[in-house]
Amino acid sequence: MEKIIFLIRHAEPVLEDSQKRYLGQSDPDLSIAGRHQAEQLACSLQSQNIRGIYSSDLKRAAQTALLIAQRCQLEPILLKELREINMGAWEGKSFQEIREQEPDEFAARGKDIANYRPPEGESFLDLQERVLPIFNGIIEKSDGNIAIVAHGGVNRVILCYLMNIPLNDIFSIRQNYGAINIIKKSNGKLSVLCINRDPNCFRQET
């Protein structure tokens, strides 16, 4: 039996400023713009015959999932295993802060993005090993089309696994706020149909 998995990055959260920061498992709400994005997602997915919605329990994902679920007349299932990568002591700090205060560590992460762990944090390999069992479990136990609302890092490690992309190339996969990735399960195999799709130009590709 075929099914479609809509793997979604949460909509835009409230951001402290315009600097790039390690948001990780920090837990801001959706911004006003993010709520509009989530509403667009909900409108786009309302007609896709979604039978289940799963989400990270961090607010930016859970709030996105709730708006989609309301349109689909479902209740989202929140799972801590789908949380974003844990950035440990770097949580909330800007890239510039780490580059200036811990230049050797910043450089080390850049050289081995798959395996480097910030102090008290996770590597992308750790994240993949956390996420894949729950992702595969959701697909196995669910019937019909499903939506999974997660995070940029979470989605990337899943897509790397499905497309055999090395984790050190993880940032070759773009994941905008509110982006939709479409995955098909057919004859027991998963295939990626599209990546980083804007919900505004969503068209069914099944």
ZIMO-V127199 format. One record per pair of residues at least 4 apart in sequence whose C-alpha atoms are under 6 Angstrom apart, sorted by sequence separation. I is the first residue (numbers start at 0). GAP is how many residues later the second one is. If there is no record, write none. Layout:
[[I & GAP] [I & GAP]]
This chain:
[[29 & 4] [41 & 4] [57 & 4] [58 & 4] [64 & 4] [68 & 4] [86 & 4] [96 & 4] [97 & 4] [98 & 4] [108 & 4] [111 & 4] [116 & 4] [121 & 4] [127 & 4] [131 & 4] [132 & 4] [137 & 4] [150 & 4] [155 & 4] [158 & 4] [159 & 4] [184 & 4] [55 & 5] [56 & 5] [68 & 5] [116 & 5] [159 & 5] [184 & 5] [68 & 6] [116 & 6] [183 & 6] [54 & 7] [98 & 7] [108 & 7] [115 & 7] [183 & 7] [114 & 8] [182 & 8] [182 & 9] [113 & 10] [114 & 10] [182 & 10] [113 & 11] [181 & 11] [181 & 12] [180 & 13] [13 & 14] [180 & 14] [13 & 15] [180 & 15] [12 & 16] [13 & 16] [179 & 16] [12 & 17] [13 & 17] [178 & 17] [179 & 17] [11 & 18] [12 & 18] [178 & 18] [178 & 19] [56 & 21] [174 & 21] [11 & 22] [53 & 22] [55 & 22] [56 & 22] [10 & 23] [52 & 23] [53 & 23] [54 & 23] [55 & 23] [56 & 23] [151 & 23] [53 & 24] [55 & 24] [45 & 25] [10 & 26] [37 & 26] [41 & 26] [45 & 26] [55 & 26] [10 & 27] [55 & 27] [127 & 29] [28 & 30] [29 & 30] [88 & 30] [26 & 31] [28 & 31] [87 & 31] [26 & 32] [87 & 32] [87 & 33] [86 & 34] [85 & 35] [85 & 36] [84 & 42] [12 & 47] [9 & 51] [113 & 53] [9 & 54] [113 & 54] [112 & 55] [24 & 59] [23 & 60] [23 & 61] [24 & 61] [23 & 62] [23 & 63] [83 & 67] [22 & 68] [21 & 69] [22 & 69] [21 & 70] [83 & 70] [20 & 71] [21 & 71] [20 & 72] [20 & 73] [19 & 74] [20 & 74] [19 & 75] [60 & 88] [60 & 89] [50 & 93] [52 & 93] [54 & 93] [50 & 94] [51 & 94] [52 & 94] [53 & 94] [54 & 94] [55 & 94] [49 & 95] [50 & 95] [52 & 95] [54 & 95] [49 & 96] [4 & 140] [6 & 140] [7 & 140] [8 & 140] [9 & 140] [2 & 141] [3 & 141] [4 & 141] [5 & 141] [6 & 141] [7 & 141] [8 & 141] [2 & 142] [4 & 142] [8 & 142] [8 & 143] [40 & 158] [11 & 165] [10 & 166] [9 & 167] [10 & 167] [8 & 168] [9 & 168] [8 & 169] [8 & 170] [7 & 171] [7 & 172] [6 & 173] [6 & 174] [5 & 175] [5 & 176] [4 & 177] [4 & 178] [3 & 179] [3 & 180] [2 & 181] [2 & 182] [1 & 183] [1 & 184]]
